[in-house]
Amino acid sequence: MSESFVYNNAAIFPACRRVLTDSQWQGFLALLIPAANLADLAGLLASPVFALSGAPPYLPDLARLELALYQARQETAALSVMVEELTVNPSLQLLEVPWAGLPHLLEKDGAQAPQPVLQQEMLLVWCDPKTGEAQAQMAGPEELLALKMVSEGIDPRQAAAFGELPVGAIEEALECAASKGILLAPASRIRREEQSFPITEAVASRFLAAEVFTLQWHITQVCDLHCKHCYDRSDRAPLSLARGLAVLDDLLAFCQSRHVRGQVSFSGGNPLLYPHFLELYQAAVDRGFSVAILGNATSKEHLLPLLTIEKPAFYQVSLEGLPEHNDFIRGKGYFARVMEFLDLLREQEIYSMVMLTLTRGNMAQVLPLAELLRDRADLFVFNRLAMVGEGSLLESVPIAEYRGFLERYLAAARENPGMGLKDNFFNVLRAEKGEPLLGGCAGFGCGAAFNFVSLLPDGEVHGCRKFPSLIGNVFSQSLAEIYDSPAARHYRAGCQACRDCRLRPACGGCLAVSHGFGLDVFTERDPYCFLEQ
């Protein structure tokens, strides 16, 4: 072995150095002399003649593991994360060893780690493409399944059927392996389109591509409330369970083709009043979707069956101000029902969100309500009224007063961590102070027909639920066809007046609010915008 190669051995085998005395270490180095290169060294360490008197019996296998880590680190510069399909990390090595617990010795305090025990174990060694760090861990059944599926081209549904598992469990194993870097995942294909979006070097990359696609699914028009600002009380054809299951299969295919995770936010009406809600909820979970509920307060009796399937990612309810005003909008006694329900959600450790529709009538009640919800709800946010449907009978916040309201809300939010900054125009205030932009309404400013769409019981798909923005129907088109349609691209591009605004990546105003004011949403900007051009 060359002198320079021997010189680097302390860097290649730090764990071996820690478990050996000085004299044993010199003996270890002497054993390596016949190896002229890394390939020779790997063969030497695997040879039964490699033994060092007085050294731990697991030394050759620990050395093999450290050499594999060193080789993985050499892959860093050449490792490409730009792949077209799910791919096994080319730096990955499978190492079969007769000792369990070797990775614990790799840590700096490995000398205090439990000693390895004789037990056959398969180890994974790879370079994480995100960090450039070499990793090692025991290969569990989930990782081995993910590797087998990708290397042999096995479809997740085929694997699920063979193993009698939900396809969601298979998708989760693949996603987990990709998150660790064992597999390389393609980049999301839910990306902003350069021809209709100001993509410059100043635009943070997190605003350009979505990792999650949300289906806001209004599965029923049936509701136990009759709110005075309801956007849609129309009588739509009810959703059959068979069609609902077909929608979930279509959504799964869409998310797989776009390389994103899927979320289903069940809404209505009141989604819990849909007669097949539990079956649909179970089916969404089985397909690996994150599930959430945008609904009304309910009883523990109706909530617990959901938890036997899976806890929702969040449960969102609405309040419209302090008790008197809220109950005027949503019905007598509803404020008290929501407050009790928030306690139930906390008891069941379910993330709770409270949404308020901001109007002239409740603007002064927002901050007092936020204080009442402190330590009661996990998140409190508001949307501006879209004067659509029955909401056209209410009054919007005076435009001249809106900036001052946002400033007061922002000041209060600094002292109340439960107050969320959802409105896109918070970014105008932050930009004035040189603060980083927030995600706004949908994480990407206006996300209409971008990282979410709204689906109605009769199959209509809208870019945004808060105003008529029809882009297709899933009962006659695939979700992919709808998403790629000219109508969807039109809503996705947003308002032309915002096209070159420096805040567009995190803003775009609110198309629904503009529509409520009778404006052309594609050419006239949100009337509440106070950004100085």
C-alpha positions in Angstrom: 0.0 0.0 0.0 1.3 3.5 -0.8 2.6 5.6 2.0 0.0 8.3 1.4 -2.8 5.7 1.7 -1.5 4.4 5.0 -1.2 8.0 6.2 -5.0 8.5 5.7 -6.0 5.3 7.6 -6.8 7.2 10.8 -9.3 9.2 8.9 -10.8 6.1 7.2 -11.0 4.0 10.4 -11.6 6.4 13.3 -13.9 3.9 15.2 -11.3 1.1 14.8 -8.7 3.5 16.2 -10.9 4.2 19.2 -11.3 0.5 20.1 -7.6 -0.4 19.7 -4.6 0.4 21.9 -1.6 2.1 20.4 0.2 -1.1 19.8 -2.9 -2.8 18.4 -3.4 0.1 16.0 0.2 -0.3 14.7 -0.5 -4.0 14.2 -3.7 -3.1 12.4 -1.9 -0.8 10.0 0.7 -3.5 9.4 -2.0 -5.9 8.3 -3.2 -3.3 5.7 0.2 -3.0 4.0 -0.5 -5.7 1.2 -3.4 -3.7 -0.1 -2.5 -1.4 -2.9 -5.8 0.3 -3.4 -9.4 0.4 -1.9 -10.5 -2.7 -3.8 -7.6 -4.7 -2.4 -8.3 -3.3 1.0 -12.0 -4.4 0.9 -11.0 -7.9 -0.1 -8.3 -8.1 2.6 -10.8 -7.0 5.3 -13.3 -9.7 4.2 -10.6 -12.4 4.2 -10.6 -14.9 7.0 -6.9 -14.5 7.5 -7.4 -10.9 8.6 -7.0 -11.2 12.4 -5.3 -9.2 15.1 -4.4 -10.8 18.4 -6.1 -9.3 21.4 -8.3 -7.0 19.3 -12.1 -7.2 19.6 -13.4 -10.1 17.4 -15.7 -7.7 15.5 -12.7 -5.6 14.3 -12.6 -6.8 10.7 -16.4 -6.2 10.2 -16.1 -2.7 11.9 -13.3 -2.0 9.5 -15.4 -3.2 6.5 -18.2 -0.9 7.6 -15.9 2.1 8.0 -14.3 1.5 4.6 -17.8 1.3 3.0 -18.6 4.7 4.6 -15.4 6.2 3.2 -16.2 4.9 -0.2 -19.7 6.4 0.1 -18.2 9.8 0.9 -16.2 9.6 -2.3 -19.5 9.5 -4.2 -20.5 12.9 -3.0 -19.2 15.0 -5.9 -20.5 12.6 -8.6 -23.9 11.9 -6.9 -26.7 13.4 -9.0 -30.1 14.0 -7.4 -31.8 14.9 -10.7 -33.6 11.7 -11.6 -36.7 11.1 -13.8 -38.0 8.2 -11.6 -37.5 6.7 -8.2 -34.0 5.3 -8.3 -31.7 3.4 -5.9 -29.0 5.7 -4.6 -25.9 4.7 -6.6 -23.6 5.1 -3.6 -25.7 2.5 -1.6 -23.9 -0.6 -0.4 -25.5 -3.6 1.3 -23.1 -5.0 3.9 -23.9 -8.4 5.5 -22.1 -8.7 8.9 -22.2 -11.3 11.7 -22.4 -8.7 14.4 -25.4 -6.6 15.5 -24.8 -3.1 16.8 -21.8 -2.1 14.8 -23.2 1.3 13.7 -23.3 2.4 17.4 -19.5 2.3 17.5 -19.3 4.9 14.7 -20.4 7.7 17.0 -17.8 9.8 18.7 -18.8 8.4 22.1 -18.9 4.9 20.6 -16.5 3.6 23.2 -19.4 3.9 25.7 -21.9 2.2 23.3 -23.1 -1.4 24.0 -20.7 -4.0 22.6 -21.8 -5.7 19.4 -23.3 -9.2 19.8 -23.0 -12.2 17.5 -26.1 -11.9 15.3 -26.3 -11.8 11.5 -27.3 -8.3 10.3 -27.7 -6.5 7.0 -26.4 -2.9 7.0 -27.1 -0.1 4.5 -24.3 2.3 3.8 -24.9 5.4 1.5 -24.2 9.0 0.9 -27.1 11.3 1.7 -27.5 13.5 -1.4 -29.0 16.4 0.7 -26.2 16.7 3.2 -23.3 15.0 1.5 -22.8 12.9 4.7 -22.2 9.2 4.7 -24.8 7.2 6.6 -25.1 3.7 8.0 -28.0 1.8 9.6 -29.4 -1.6 10.0 -31.6 -2.6 7.0 -35.1 -3.0 8.2 -37.9 -4.7 6.4 -39.3 -1.4 5.1 -36.0 -0.3 3.6 -35.5 -3.7 2.0 -39.0 -3.7 0.6 -38.4 -0.2 -0.9 -35.1 -1.3 -2.5 -36.7 -4.5 -3.9 -39.6 -2.6 -5.4 -37.5 0.1 -7.1 -34.7 -2.2 -8.3 -37.3 -4.7 -9.7 -39.8 -2.2 -11.0 -42.6 -3.4 -8.8 -45.7 -1.2 -8.8 -46.9 -0.1 -5.3 -50.4 -1.5 -5.9 -49.0 -4.9 -7.0 -46.8 -5.0 -3.9 -49.8 -4.0 -1.7 -52.0 -6.7 -3.2 -49.2 -9.4 -2.8 -48.5 -8.4 0.9 -52.2 -7.8 1.7 -51.3 -4.3 2.8 -52.9 -0.9 2.1 -51.1 0.8 -0.8 -50.5 3.7 1.5 -48.2 1.6 3.7 -46.2 0.8 0.6 -46.1 4.4 -0.5 -45.0 5.4 3.0 -42.0 2.9 2.9 -40.9 4.4 -0.4 -41.3 7.9 0.9 -39.3 7.2 4.0 -36.5 5.6 2.0 -36.4 8.6 -0.2 -36.4 11.0 2.7 -33.3 9.3 4.1 -31.6 9.4 0.7 -31.5 5.6 0.3 -33.7 6.2 -2.8 -33.4 9.2 -5.0 -36.8 10.8 -5.8 -37.6 12.9 -8.9 -38.3 16.6 -8.3 -41.9 17.7 -7.9 -43.7 18.4 -11.2 -46.0 20.8 -9.5 -44.0 23.8 -10.4 -44.7 27.4 -11.3 -44.7 28.1 -15.0 -42.1 30.6 -16.2 -44.3 32.1 -18.9 -46.8 33.2 -16.4 -44.8 33.7 -13.2 -41.9 36.0 -12.4 -39.1 33.5 -11.8 -35.9 35.4 -11.0 -32.9 34.7 -8.9 -34.5 36.7 -6.2 -37.4 34.2 -5.9 -36.8 31.7 -3.1 -36.9 28.2 -4.5 -39.4 27.1 -1.9 -42.1 29.2 -3.7 -41.5 27.6 -7.1 -42.4 23.9 -6.5 -44.9 22.2 -4.2 -44.1 18.9 -2.5 -47.8 18.4 -1.4 -50.9 18.6 -3.6 -54.2 19.1 -1.7 -57.7 18.1 -2.8 -60.1 20.2 -0.9 -63.1 17.9 -1.3 -66.6 19.1 -0.6 -68.2 15.7 -0.4 -71.7 16.9 0.5 -73.8 20.0 0.4 -75.7 18.8 3.5 -75.0 21.0 6.5 -76.4 21.4 10.0 -75.7 25.2 9.9 -77.0 27.9 7.6 -74.3 30.6 7.8 -75.0 34.1 6.5 -71.9 34.1 4.3 -72.2 30.7 2.8 -70.6 30.6 -0.7 -72.8 27.9 -2.1 -76.1 26.5 -1.0 -76.9 25.1 -4.4 -78.6 21.7 -4.7 -75.9 19.5 -6.3 -76.1 15.8 -7.1 -74.9 13.6 -4.2 -71.7 11.8 -4.4 -71.9 8.0 -4.6 -69.3 5.9 -2.7 -68.2 4.2 -5.9 -67.4 7.5 -7.6 -65.7 8.7 -4.4 -63.3 5.7 -4.4 -62.6 6.3 -8.1 -61.7 9.9 -7.3 -59.2 8.7 -4.7 -57.6 6.3 -7.2 -57.4 9.1 -9.8 -55.8 11.4 -7.2 -53.2 8.8 -6.3 -52.3 8.3 -9.9 -52.0 12.1 -10.3 -49.8 12.5 -7.3 -47.5 9.6 -8.4 -47.2 11.1 -11.9 -46.3 14.6 -10.4 -44.0 13.2 -7.7 -45.8 14.8 -4.9 -47.5 13.7 -1.7 -51.3 13.9 -1.6 -53.5 15.5 1.0 -57.3 15.2 1.2 -59.1 17.9 3.1 -62.7 16.7 3.6 -65.2 19.5 3.7 -68.8 20.2 2.8 -71.4 21.2 3.8 -70.5 19.2 6.9 -68.4 16.2 5.7 -69.3 14.1 8.7 -72.9 14.1 7.5 -72.0 12.4 4.3 -73.5 8.8 4.7 -70.3 7.0 3.5 -67.8 9.3 5.3 -66.0 6.6 7.3 -65.6 4.4 4.3 -64.2 7.3 2.2 -61.9 8.5 5.1 -60.6 4.9 5.5 -60.0 4.7 1.7 -58.0 7.9 1.7 -55.8 6.7 4.5 -55.3 3.3 2.9 -54.0 5.1 -0.2 -51.4 7.0 1.9 -53.0 10.4 1.8 -52.7 12.8 4.6 -56.2 13.5 5.7 -57.8 16.7 7.3 -61.3 17.8 8.1 -62.8 21.2 7.5 -66.1 20.9 9.2 -68.3 21.8 12.1 -68.0 21.0 15.8 -69.2 17.4 16.6 -69.5 15.1 19.5 -66.9 12.7 20.9 -69.2 9.9 19.8 -68.8 10.9 16.2 -65.1 11.9 16.4 -63.7 8.7 18.0 -64.5 6.3 15.0 -62.2 8.5 12.9 -59.4 8.0 15.4 -59.6 4.3 15.1 -58.7 4.7 11.4 -56.2 7.6 11.7 -55.9 10.9 13.5 -56.5 13.7 11.0 -53.6 16.0 10.3 -55.8 18.8 11.6 -59.4 19.6 12.2 -60.6 23.1 11.2 -63.7 24.8 12.5 -65.0 28.3 12.1 -65.9 31.2 14.4 -67.0 34.6 13.2 -66.2 36.7 16.2 -67.3 36.9 19.9 -70.4 34.9 21.0 -73.2 37.2 20.0 -71.9 38.1 16.5 -70.7 34.5 15.8 -74.1 33.1 16.7 -75.8 35.7 14.6 -73.8 34.4 11.6 -73.6 30.7 12.3 -76.6 30.0 14.6 -77.6 30.2 18.2 -75.3 28.4 20.6 -72.6 27.5 18.1 -69.9 29.6 19.8 -70.2 27.5 22.9 -70.3 24.3 20.9 -67.0 25.2 19.2 -65.3 26.1 22.4 -66.3 22.7 23.9 -65.2 21.0 20.7 -61.8 22.6 20.8 -61.3 21.2 24.3 -62.2 17.7 22.9 -59.7 18.1 20.1 -57.0 19.0 22.6 -58.0 16.0 24.8 -57.6 13.7 21.8 -54.3 15.5 20.8 -55.7 16.5 17.4 -54.2 19.7 15.9 -57.0 22.3 15.9 -57.5 25.3 13.6 -60.0 28.1 13.8 -60.9 30.0 10.7 -62.7 33.4 10.7 -64.2 35.1 7.6 -63.3 38.8 8.0 -66.1 41.3 7.4 -66.8 44.9 8.4 -69.0 43.5 11.2 -66.4 41.4 13.0 -63.1 43.3 12.3 -63.0 44.8 15.8 -63.6 41.3 17.3 -60.7 39.5 15.7 -58.0 40.4 18.3 -60.3 39.7 21.4 -61.3 36.4 19.8 -57.6 35.5 19.3 -57.0 36.1 23.0 -59.9 33.9 23.9 -58.5 31.1 21.7 -55.0 31.4 23.2 -54.2 27.9 24.6 -57.5 26.7 23.3 -56.8 26.3 19.6 -53.4 25.5 18.0 -53.9 28.0 15.2 -56.2 30.9 14.5 -56.4 32.5 11.0 -58.7 34.6 8.9 -59.8 34.9 5.3 -61.3 38.1 3.9 -64.9 37.8 2.9 -65.5 36.9 -0.7 -68.8 38.5 -1.6 -70.1 35.4 -3.4 -73.4 33.5 -2.8 -75.0 34.5 0.4 -71.7 36.3 1.3 -72.7 39.0 -1.1 -75.3 40.2 1.5 -72.5 41.1 4.0 -70.2 44.0 4.0 -66.5 43.7 3.4 -63.8 45.4 5.5 -63.4 49.0 4.3 -60.4 49.1 2.0 -58.9 52.2 3.6 -58.9 50.5 7.0 -57.3 47.2 6.0 -53.6 48.1 6.3 -54.1 49.4 9.8 -56.0 46.2 10.8 -53.1 44.1 9.5 -50.6 46.1 11.4 -52.6 45.7 14.6 -53.0 42.0 14.0 -49.3 41.6 13.3 -48.3 43.3 16.5 -50.7 41.1 18.5 -49.4 38.0 16.8 -45.9 38.7 18.1 -47.3 38.1 21.6 -49.7 35.3 20.7 -48.1 32.3 18.9 -51.4 30.8 17.9 -52.2 33.7 15.5 -51.3 32.7 12.0 -50.4 35.0 9.1 -52.4 33.6 6.3 -53.4 36.7 4.3 -51.1 37.3 1.4 -50.8 41.0 2.2 -48.9 40.4 5.4 -46.0 40.1 3.0 -46.3 43.7 2.0 -45.7 44.8 5.6 -42.8 42.3 6.0 -41.2 43.4 2.7 -41.2 47.0 3.9 -39.2 45.9 7.0 -36.9 43.7 5.0 -38.2 40.6 6.6 -38.4 37.2 4.7 -41.7 36.5 2.9 -44.2 34.1 4.2 -46.1 31.5 2.3 -49.4 33.4 2.4 -52.7 31.8 1.8 -51.6 28.4 0.4 -47.9 28.4 1.0 -47.3 29.8 -2.5 -49.4 33.0 -2.2 -52.5 32.3 -4.2 -52.5 28.6 -4.8 -55.6 28.4 -6.9 -55.3 25.5 -9.4 -51.6 25.2 -8.4 -51.0 23.2 -5.2 -54.7 22.6 -4.6 -58.0 22.4 -6.3 -61.6 22.2 -4.9 -63.8 19.3 -5.8 -67.6 19.4 -5.4 -70.0 16.5 -4.9 -71.2 16.5 -8.5 -67.6 16.2 -9.8 -67.0 19.9 -10.6 -63.4 21.0 -10.0 -62.7 24.6 -9.2 -59.5 26.5 -8.9 -60.8 28.0 -5.6 -63.9 27.1 -3.6 -64.6 30.7 -2.6 -65.8 31.8 -6.1 -66.9 30.2 -9.3 -63.7 29.0 -11.0 -64.6 25.9 -12.9 -61.8 24.1 -14.6 -63.3 20.6 -15.3 -65.2 17.6 -14.0 -63.6 14.5 -12.6 -66.5 12.4 -13.6 -65.7 12.9 -17.3 -62.0 13.9 -17.1 -58.9 12.7 -15.3 -57.4 15.0 -12.7 -54.3 15.2 -14.8 -56.3 16.4 -17.8 -58.1 19.0 -15.7 -54.8 20.3 -14.1 -53.2 20.7 -17.5 -56.2 22.4 -19.1 -56.0 26.0 -20.4 -58.7 26.9 -17.8 -56.5 25.7 -14.9 -53.4 27.3 -16.3 -55.4 30.6 -16.5 -56.3 30.6 -12.8 -52.8 29.3 -11.9 -51.2 32.3 -13.6 -53.4 34.7 -11.5 -53.8 38.3 -12.2 -51.8 39.8 -15.0 -51.5 43.1 -13.1 -49.4 41.1 -10.5 -47.3 39.4 -13.1 -44.1 41.3 -12.5 -44.6 42.3 -8.9 -41.6 41.4 -6.7 -43.9 39.9 -4.1 -45.9 37.7 -6.6 -44.2 34.4 -5.4 -45.8 34.8 -2.0 -48.8 36.9 -2.9 -51.0 37.4 -5.9 -53.8 38.9 -3.9 -57.1 37.0 -3.6 -58.9 36.2 -6.8 -62.1 35.4 -4.8 -62.1 38.8 -3.2 -61.6 40.5 -6.5 -64.4 38.5 -8.0 -66.7 39.6 -5.2 -66.0 43.2 -6.0 -67.0 42.6 -9.6 -63.5 42.8 -11.0 -61.9 40.8 -13.8 -59.7 38.5 -11.7 -57.3 37.9 -14.6 -56.6 41.6 -15.3 -57.5 43.7 -12.2 -55.6 43.3 -9.0 -57.0 42.7 -5.6 -58.6 46.1 -4.5 -57.0 45.7 -1.0 -53.4 45.7 -2.3 -51.6 48.7 -0.7 -48.1 48.0 -2.1 -46.6 51.1 -3.6 -45.7 50.2 -7.2 
